[in-house]
Amino acid sequence: MKTLYQFLLEKQKNHLLPVFGFAETKLWELEKKYPIHPDFFPENIFPLAKTAIVIGVPVNLPILETTPSVYYNEHYKTLNAFLDHQALEISLFLNEENMPSMPVSRDGYAGISALLKNPVAAFSHKHAAYHAGLGTFGRNNVILTKKYGPRIRFTTVLTAAALDELGVDQSGVGQIPAQPEMELCIECLLCARLCPKGAICGDKEIPYPQSKIDKQKCTAQSEYLANRGISPCGVCIKVCPIGEDRKAFGRTNIRIYDDENENITKTGMDESKWIRSWNHIRKYGKK
């Protein structure tokens, strides 16, 4: 019988699911550095849960760089739908093998108006990804990964199956990724400086997670963009220098984002074409 680990590994080899990991649900209770309220523990979503299966897909950097735009709005929705589809497929696989499982929807809230009243969802996929060893938290309150920086979206499947039942052998093949020993965030504060609403703390003396995100300001920006049909914002993940995807796309010159905000059309590095491209795309499709 094929194990879930083998099932996911085949998807990964075929480039259908780039990132996945596993976390025992007991880790939420043991966490000291990034604790969350017990209301948001996996067992409070699915009482039978023993394991969280976390899957991730990258946000395409050239599309993200057009934000705010209809292009990024559509890309964001496509990524969410893809993740929900993959999570459903995983849960169907497990339930057919008599391993009770539940996919957790990518966005667990009823639109921006709901977030304005209560700017949290029922479950944190970010904490699930952290516990699965897929990345570390950045100052912008998102998960940073070595390959994609913060430009990755996650969702979770909760299951009553234990790790060994899923084919995860911690001593050999199928080993769980270890928690990164070093934080990936370099405290460059670009996310704080370029946030259009100033929602991210820019004081280096106040490290994350003590440096709280102003969720009301962040949500207000989302509401403003949603009313124009061009949400989400995404600036904080766009400008983050972490991630091998930057090198792959030839986008290591972070200064271009300063140039863009200052309406400079020539950087001296033959990258004005990128700014022209973004400005062109942003003209179309918005309300």
C-alpha positions, 0 to 999 in steps of 0.5 A: 500500500502506498503511504501518504508520504510516498503519495506526496513525494510523487507529487513533489517530483512531478512539480505538482506540490513543491513543499510539504511537511509534517508536525505532531499536534503536541508541538503547539502546546510545547511552543515557547517562542511563538505561542498562540492561544489554545483556541487555535490549537489543531485539536480545537479545529479537529478534535481527533488531530494527531498530525498536521500535514502542511503543503505550500506553493510559491507565489510567482515573483514577477506577478507579485511585483505588479501588486496592487493589480488584478494580475496579483488578485487573480494569482492569489485566488488561483493559489488558494484554490489550488491549495484547497484542491490539493488539501482535499485530495490528501484528505480523500486519500487518507479517509479512504485508508480509514485515517480520519482527516480534515482539510482546513480551508486556506482562508478561514474568514468571510471576507474583509468585513469580517476581518475588520471586526476580528482580524484573525482566522480560526487556524494559523497555517503559518504556525503549522508551517513553522512547526513542520520545519518549513520556515521561520517567522519574519518581522512581517509576521509571515513564514520565510523559507530559504527557497521562496522567502515569504513568497509562499502560501500554505494550507493544512490537513489535520489527521488522526493518523500518527507519523508512522501511519503516514509513512514518515520515518524520522530516522530514515527516508521520509524524515521530517524537516528539522526546525531551522536553527537560524532565523531567516529574517535579517531585520533589514526593515524593508517590509516596515519601511515600505508598508503603505500603511505603516502596519509593521514595527520598524524599531530594531530594538523591538524584535519579533514577535514582541514587535506586533503587526497592527492588524487593523491598519493592514486590514484597512489597506486590504479593504481599500484594495478590495473595493477596487478589485485589486486586493491583497496588498502583498508589499511586505512579501514583495520587497523581502530580500530573502529567497532563492527565487530572487536570483532565479528571476534576476531580481536581486536589486531590492533598490528598485522598490524604493525607486518605484515608490519615488517614481524614479523611472531609471535606476541606472541598472537597466531595470526601468523596464520592470517599473514600466511593466508594473505601471502598465499592468496596474492601469487595467482591470481595477474598479 
